[in-house]
Amino acid sequence: MNCHLKSRLQAAAILIGLLSPLMMLDAQEGARGGGGVSPKNVPAPTSPVTGNPTAGKQLYYSFGCYACHGYNGETGARAFVGRWGNLATEQSFITFLRGRANIAPIPPSTSMPNFSESSMSDKQAKDIYAYIRTFKSTAPDLKDASALNAILEAARQEKK
């Protein structure tokens, strides 16, 4: 294999490795009805919050939310930072939790546990919501991803 072709294949493999997780998240979100919206296109909610984020942090861990949503809401199997969906308002979050417990199940069905008011009080739900609202995206803008930009530039140079 000539050196030029080998370097192009390596650059392509690296690019695919870097972009695959983003494409998978987009595909998963599209399958859940989010339309494949990328995180930077969906700003964090700005609706009022009445819960206590400090209490919410402990509840987030004790109810096991981190197991699917990660420690910061942007990792794990069901990341939501940038795809706020049912987290747009405190009330929509509580309605989602209660609807899943009281209407068996509301479409689309997910693997998220049911949380009736007897298993999680409204105060606890508001505290968890307040903690969730402290989450911010740590993903850099693509313009700031120097390794990715170097790969793309190298691919453009080799194409010429």
Backbone as JSON, one array per atom type, in Angstrom:
{
  "sequence": "MNCHLKSRLQAAAILIGLLSPLMMLDAQEGARGGGGVSPKNVPAPTSPVTGNPTAGKQLYYSFGCYACHGYNGETGARAFVGRWGNLATEQSFITFLRGRANIAPIPPSTSMPNFSESSMSDKQAKDIYAYIRTFKSTAPDLKDASALNAILEAARQEKK",
  "N": [[0.86, -1.17, 0.0], [0.61, 2.2, -0.89], [2.26, 5.05, 0.6], [0.83, 7.45, 0.62], [-1.87, 6.67, 0.29], [-2.15, 5.11, 2.58], [-1.88, 7.04, 4.64], [-4.15, 8.58, 4.17], [-6.17, 6.72, 4.68], [-5.69, 6.27, 7.4], [-6.24, 8.83, 8.44], [-8.96, 9.02, 7.79], [-9.98, 6.91, 9.35], [-9.46, 7.85, 11.93], [-11.04, 10.16, 11.95], [-13.6, 9.05, 11.63], [-13.7, 7.61, 14.02], [-13.73, 9.73, 15.85], [-16.11, 11.07, 15.21], [-18.13, 9.16, 15.3], [-19.36, 8.66, 17.94], [-20.88, 11.04, 18.21], [-22.61, 10.87, 16.0], [-24.01, 8.57, 16.68], [-25.35, 9.4, 19.0], [-26.99, 11.37, 17.89], [-28.53, 9.74, 16.18], [-29.77, 8.07, 18.05], [-31.28, 9.96, 19.44], [-32.95, 10.84, 17.39], [-34.43, 8.51, 17.0], [-35.86, 8.54, 19.32], [-37.6, 10.53, 18.9], [-36.57, 13.08, 18.85], [-35.66, 14.25, 16.59], [-33.03, 14.34, 15.82], [-31.56, 16.57, 16.68], [-28.77, 18.54, 17.2], [-26.69, 18.96, 20.16], [-25.7, 21.64, 20.52], [-27.58, 23.19, 19.28], [-29.79, 23.36, 20.87], [-30.69, 25.27, 23.37], [-30.13, 25.44, 26.95], [-32.83, 25.04, 29.28], [-34.68, 27.87, 30.55], [-36.66, 28.3, 32.32], [-38.43, 28.94, 35.45], [-37.09, 27.63, 38.56], [-37.83, 25.82, 41.45], [-36.85, 24.05, 43.29], [-34.25, 22.63, 45.46], [-31.0, 22.57, 44.58], [-28.79, 21.41, 45.9], [-29.85, 19.48, 47.65], [-31.05, 18.04, 45.64], [-28.88, 16.94, 44.27], [-27.95, 14.85, 45.93], [-30.24, 13.26, 45.86], [-30.36, 12.65, 43.13], [-28.27, 10.86, 42.92], [-29.04, 8.92, 44.85], [-31.44, 7.93, 43.83], [-30.46, 6.77, 41.61], [-30.19, 8.01, 39.13], [-27.9, 8.79, 37.77], [-26.93, 6.45, 36.67], [-28.0, 5.96, 34.14], [-28.02, 8.51, 32.98], [-25.58, 9.61, 33.37], [-22.98, 11.36, 35.21], [-23.12, 14.02, 34.75], [-25.17, 14.56, 33.04], [-24.57, 14.51, 30.35], [-23.37, 12.24, 29.56], [-23.35, 8.64, 29.51], [-26.01, 6.24, 28.86], [-28.39, 7.57, 28.28], [-28.1, 10.45, 27.69], [-28.9, 13.9, 28.29], [-28.27, 16.61, 28.3], [-28.42, 19.34, 26.27], [-30.36, 18.15, 24.81], [-33.01, 18.67, 25.83], [-35.8, 18.07, 26.04], [-38.23, 16.55, 27.93], [-37.41, 18.02, 30.05], [-37.75, 20.7, 29.89], [-39.31, 22.4, 31.46], [-39.96, 22.68, 34.98], [-42.47, 21.68, 35.67], [-43.11, 20.1, 33.4], [-41.21, 18.1, 33.65], [-41.99, 16.86, 36.08], [-44.55, 16.04, 35.33], [-43.85, 14.2, 33.34], [-42.51, 12.26, 34.92], [-44.64, 11.44, 36.6], [-46.63, 10.75, 34.75], [-45.57, 8.54, 33.54], [-45.73, 6.8, 35.63], [-48.4, 6.68, 36.26], [-49.92, 6.34, 33.96], [-49.92, 3.65, 32.04], [-47.8, 2.33, 29.74], [-46.91, 5.73, 28.82], [-46.69, 6.6, 25.39], [-43.6, 7.42, 23.67], [-42.61, 4.23, 24.81], [-40.17, 3.8, 27.29], [-37.12, 2.75, 28.93], [-36.96, 3.93, 31.34], [-37.42, 4.12, 34.85], [-40.6, 4.02, 36.6], [-41.99, 6.7, 38.47], [-44.02, 7.23, 40.8], [-45.97, 9.46, 42.89], [-45.87, 8.37, 45.4], [-43.44, 7.07, 45.46], [-41.55, 9.01, 44.88], [-41.54, 12.14, 46.07], [-43.17, 15.28, 45.2], [-41.58, 17.4, 46.06], [-39.05, 16.17, 46.19], [-38.73, 15.55, 43.47], [-38.68, 18.13, 42.38], [-36.35, 19.06, 43.58], [-34.43, 17.34, 42.42], [-34.78, 18.14, 39.78], [-33.89, 20.81, 40.0], [-31.2, 20.35, 40.51], [-30.44, 19.03, 38.14], [-30.74, 21.13, 36.37], [-28.45, 22.56, 36.84], [-26.55, 21.46, 35.28], [-24.21, 21.77, 32.67], [-23.13, 21.89, 29.29], [-20.06, 20.4, 28.42], [-18.84, 19.96, 26.11], [-16.62, 20.86, 23.55], [-16.85, 23.54, 21.11], [-16.94, 22.7, 17.65], [-15.14, 24.23, 16.2], [-13.17, 24.64, 18.03], [-11.95, 22.21, 18.36], [-9.05, 21.13, 17.98], [-7.59, 18.84, 17.11], [-9.45, 17.47, 15.52], [-9.91, 19.44, 13.56], [-7.36, 19.55, 12.41], [-7.19, 17.03, 11.24], [-9.29, 17.2, 9.39], [-8.3, 19.29, 7.77], [-5.97, 18.08, 6.78], [-7.12, 16.05, 5.28], [-8.44, 17.59, 3.37], [-6.23, 18.74, 2.06], [-4.98, 16.51, 0.97], [-6.88, 15.77, -0.86], [-6.75, 17.63, -2.86]],
  "CA": [[0.0, 0.0, 0.0], [1.5, 3.35, -0.93], [2.27, 5.88, 1.81], [-0.25, 8.45, 0.49], [-3.15, 5.99, 0.55], [-2.16, 4.69, 3.98], [-2.13, 8.19, 5.51], [-5.55, 8.96, 3.98], [-6.99, 5.74, 5.4], [-5.53, 6.54, 8.82], [-6.98, 10.05, 8.74], [-10.39, 8.68, 7.73], [-10.3, 6.07, 10.51], [-9.47, 8.72, 13.11], [-12.21, 11.01, 11.83], [-14.77, 8.22, 11.93], [-13.65, 7.33, 15.45], [-14.12, 10.93, 16.59], [-17.47, 11.48, 14.9], [-19.1, 8.09, 15.54], [-20.22, 8.87, 19.11], [-21.84, 12.11, 17.94], [-23.62, 10.37, 15.07], [-24.85, 7.62, 17.41], [-26.25, 10.17, 19.85], [-27.99, 11.97, 17.01], [-29.42, 8.68, 15.71], [-30.6, 7.67, 19.19], [-32.24, 11.03, 19.71], [-33.93, 10.79, 16.32], [-35.3, 7.37, 17.26], [-36.72, 8.88, 20.45], [-38.48, 11.62, 18.53], [-35.92, 14.37, 18.99], [-35.36, 14.78, 15.28], [-31.59, 14.41, 15.56], [-31.07, 17.91, 16.92], [-27.48, 18.48, 17.88], [-26.74, 19.62, 21.44], [-25.46, 23.07, 20.53], [-28.74, 23.86, 18.72], [-30.88, 23.38, 21.84], [-30.19, 25.91, 24.59], [-30.64, 24.95, 28.23], [-34.06, 25.71, 29.69], [-34.54, 29.06, 31.4], [-37.87, 28.4, 33.13], [-38.16, 29.01, 36.89], [-36.78, 26.42, 39.32], [-38.17, 26.06, 42.85], [-36.21, 23.05, 44.15], [-32.95, 22.87, 46.05], [-30.04, 21.74, 43.83], [-27.91, 20.66, 46.8], [-30.62, 18.28, 48.02], [-31.27, 17.31, 44.4], [-27.68, 16.17, 43.92], [-27.97, 13.6, 46.69], [-31.36, 12.46, 45.36], [-29.97, 12.18, 41.8], [-27.45, 9.67, 43.13], [-29.74, 7.87, 45.6], [-32.44, 7.31, 42.94], [-29.72, 6.08, 40.55], [-30.32, 8.71, 37.84], [-26.58, 8.82, 37.13], [-26.65, 5.19, 36.0], [-28.35, 6.11, 32.72], [-27.83, 9.87, 32.5], [-24.23, 10.04, 33.65], [-22.79, 12.23, 36.36], [-23.3, 15.41, 34.37], [-26.27, 14.67, 32.09], [-24.16, 14.44, 28.95], [-22.72, 10.95, 29.32], [-24.25, 7.55, 29.83], [-26.87, 5.72, 27.8], [-29.48, 8.5, 28.0], [-27.67, 11.83, 27.94], [-29.96, 14.86, 27.98], [-27.78, 17.98, 28.15], [-28.52, 19.7, 24.86], [-31.57, 17.5, 24.29], [-33.72, 18.84, 27.09], [-37.07, 17.35, 25.96], [-39.14, 16.62, 29.08], [-36.8, 18.83, 31.1], [-37.89, 22.11, 29.52], [-39.82, 23.11, 32.64], [-40.1, 21.85, 36.17], [-43.76, 20.97, 35.6], [-43.07, 19.04, 32.38], [-40.41, 17.03, 34.24], [-42.83, 16.15, 37.05], [-45.61, 15.37, 34.55], [-43.22, 13.04, 32.72], [-42.3, 11.25, 35.96], [-45.93, 10.96, 37.07], [-47.34, 10.13, 33.63], [-45.0, 7.2, 33.34], [-46.15, 5.94, 36.73], [-49.85, 6.62, 36.38], [-50.49, 5.91, 32.68], [-48.98, 2.56, 31.81], [-46.9, 3.48, 29.76], [-47.23, 6.7, 27.78], [-45.77, 6.39, 24.26], [-42.99, 6.12, 23.41], [-42.17, 3.52, 26.01], [-38.72, 3.83, 27.51], [-36.72, 1.88, 30.04], [-36.86, 4.73, 32.56], [-38.34, 3.63, 35.89], [-41.77, 4.81, 36.95], [-41.86, 7.4, 39.75], [-45.28, 7.77, 41.3], [-45.75, 10.37, 44.01], [-45.56, 7.59, 46.61], [-42.03, 6.66, 45.44], [-40.74, 10.23, 44.82], [-42.44, 13.27, 46.32], [-42.99, 16.44, 44.33], [-40.42, 18.15, 46.55], [-37.84, 15.47, 45.73], [-38.65, 15.72, 42.02], [-38.26, 19.52, 42.14], [-34.94, 19.16, 43.96], [-33.66, 16.69, 41.35], [-34.84, 19.03, 38.61], [-33.01, 21.95, 40.26], [-29.82, 19.88, 40.33], [-30.26, 18.79, 36.71], [-30.61, 22.42, 35.68], [-27.1, 23.1, 37.01], [-25.67, 20.8, 34.31], [-23.83, 22.54, 31.49], [-22.36, 21.11, 28.32], [-18.61, 20.6, 28.44], [-18.33, 19.64, 24.77], [-16.1, 22.06, 22.87], [-17.35, 23.81, 19.76], [-16.1, 22.03, 16.65], [-14.05, 25.12, 15.8], [-12.14, 24.55, 19.05], [-11.41, 20.85, 18.4], [-7.87, 21.28, 17.13], [-7.22, 17.57, 16.48], [-10.41, 17.23, 14.45], [-9.64, 20.39, 12.48], [-6.12, 19.14, 11.73], [-7.54, 15.87, 10.4], [-10.07, 17.69, 8.26], [-7.41, 20.05, 6.9], [-5.1, 17.12, 6.1], [-7.94, 15.38, 4.27], [-8.65, 18.56, 2.28], [-4.95, 18.89, 1.35], [-4.72, 15.29, 0.19], [-7.88, 15.69, -1.91], [-6.38, 18.58, -3.92]],
  "C": [[0.9, 1.22, 0.0], [1.27, 4.24, 0.28], [1.11, 6.89, 1.8], [-1.6, 7.83, 0.83], [-3.25, 5.58, 2.01], [-2.47, 5.87, 4.9], [-3.57, 8.68, 5.36], [-6.48, 8.01, 4.72], [-6.89, 5.95, 6.91], [-6.32, 7.77, 9.24], [-8.49, 9.78, 8.74], [-10.81, 7.86, 8.95], [-10.37, 6.91, 11.78], [-10.71, 9.6, 13.1], [-13.49, 10.24, 12.16], [-14.83, 7.9, 13.42], [-14.09, 8.52, 16.29], [-15.59, 11.28, 16.4], [-18.52, 10.42, 15.21], [-19.96, 8.3, 16.78], [-21.26, 9.96, 18.9], [-22.96, 11.65, 17.02], [-24.56, 9.4, 15.78], [-25.82, 8.35, 18.32], [-27.35, 10.82, 19.03], [-29.0, 10.92, 16.55], [-30.33, 8.21, 16.84], [-31.65, 8.7, 19.47], [-33.31, 11.05, 18.64], [-34.91, 9.66, 16.53], [-36.25, 7.64, 18.41], [-37.6, 10.08, 20.13], [-37.85, 12.99, 18.66], [-35.51, 14.97, 17.67], [-33.88, 14.94, 15.0], [-31.01, 15.79, 15.77], [-29.76, 17.82, 17.68], [-27.52, 19.31, 19.16], [-26.57, 21.13, 21.37], [-26.63, 23.85, 19.93], [-29.9, 23.97, 19.7], [-30.35, 24.01, 23.12], [-30.82, 25.3, 25.84], [-31.92, 25.7, 28.58], [-33.78, 26.92, 30.58], [-35.77, 29.27, 32.28], [-37.51, 28.43, 34.62], [-37.93, 27.64, 37.52], [-37.08, 26.72, 40.78], [-37.49, 25.09, 43.81], [-34.85, 23.48, 44.64], [-31.92, 21.97, 45.34], [-29.09, 20.93, 44.71], [-28.6, 19.37, 47.25], [-30.83, 17.41, 46.79], [-30.08, 16.46, 43.99], [-27.68, 14.83, 44.64], [-29.08, 12.68, 46.18], [-31.04, 11.87, 43.98], [-29.15, 10.9, 41.92], [-28.23, 8.57, 43.85], [-30.84, 7.2, 44.77], [-31.77, 6.64, 41.74], [-29.82, 6.74, 39.18], [-29.01, 8.69, 37.05], [-26.29, 7.55, 36.32], [-26.96, 5.26, 34.51], [-27.97, 7.47, 32.15], [-26.44, 10.41, 32.76], [-24.17, 10.98, 34.84], [-23.03, 13.69, 36.03], [-24.39, 15.6, 33.31], [-25.87, 14.62, 30.63], [-23.35, 13.19, 28.63], [-23.74, 9.86, 29.65], [-25.15, 7.2, 28.65], [-27.96, 6.7, 27.39], [-29.1, 9.92, 28.37], [-28.79, 12.79, 27.57], [-29.47, 16.29, 27.87], [-27.73, 18.29, 26.66], [-29.71, 19.08, 24.16], [-32.59, 17.51, 25.43], [-35.09, 18.19, 27.13], [-37.99, 17.58, 27.14], [-38.58, 17.44, 30.24], [-36.93, 20.32, 30.84], [-38.41, 22.95, 30.68], [-39.91, 22.12, 33.8], [-41.39, 21.04, 36.1], [-43.74, 19.87, 34.55], [-42.25, 17.85, 32.86], [-41.26, 16.19, 35.2], [-43.95, 15.41, 36.32], [-45.07, 14.12, 33.88], [-43.03, 11.92, 33.75], [-43.62, 10.62, 36.38], [-46.7, 10.24, 35.95], [-46.86, 8.72, 33.38], [-45.47, 6.27, 34.44], [-47.65, 5.7, 36.72], [-50.57, 6.22, 35.1], [-49.53, 4.87, 32.14], [-48.9, 2.14, 30.36], [-47.33, 4.48, 28.7], [-46.25, 6.49, 26.63], [-44.81, 7.57, 24.13], [-42.5, 5.51, 24.71], [-40.65, 3.59, 26.1], [-38.39, 2.89, 28.65], [-36.56, 2.67, 31.33], [-37.86, 4.21, 33.59], [-39.53, 4.56, 36.07], [-41.55, 5.45, 38.32], [-43.21, 8.01, 40.12], [-44.97, 8.7, 42.47], [-45.42, 9.61, 45.3], [-44.09, 7.12, 46.63], [-41.07, 7.85, 45.37], [-41.7, 11.4, 44.99], [-42.21, 14.38, 45.3], [-41.78, 17.26, 44.75], [-39.13, 17.49, 46.08], [-37.65, 15.64, 44.23], [-38.18, 17.13, 41.68], [-36.8, 19.72, 42.51], [-34.04, 18.51, 42.91], [-33.63, 17.57, 40.11], [-33.91, 20.23, 38.8], [-31.55, 21.55, 40.08], [-29.52, 19.65, 38.85], [-30.03, 20.11, 35.96], [-29.25, 23.08, 35.91], [-26.13, 22.5, 35.99], [-25.44, 21.7, 33.1], [-23.02, 21.64, 30.57], [-20.88, 21.44, 28.45], [-18.0, 20.29, 27.08], [-17.81, 20.92, 24.1], [-16.81, 22.28, 21.54], [-16.41, 23.14, 18.78], [-14.93, 22.92, 16.22], [-12.89, 25.07, 16.79], [-11.51, 23.16, 19.16], [-10.22, 20.78, 17.46], [-7.48, 19.97, 16.43], [-8.16, 17.26, 15.31], [-10.15, 18.17, 13.28], [-8.36, 20.06, 11.72], [-6.38, 17.96, 10.8], [-8.31, 16.33, 9.17], [-9.2, 18.46, 7.27], [-6.49, 19.11, 6.12], [-5.89, 16.4, 5.01], [-8.19, 16.31, 3.09], [-7.39, 18.7, 1.42], [-4.69, 17.69, 0.44], [-5.7, 15.17, -0.98], [-7.5, 16.56, -3.11], [-5.45, 17.99, -4.94]]
}
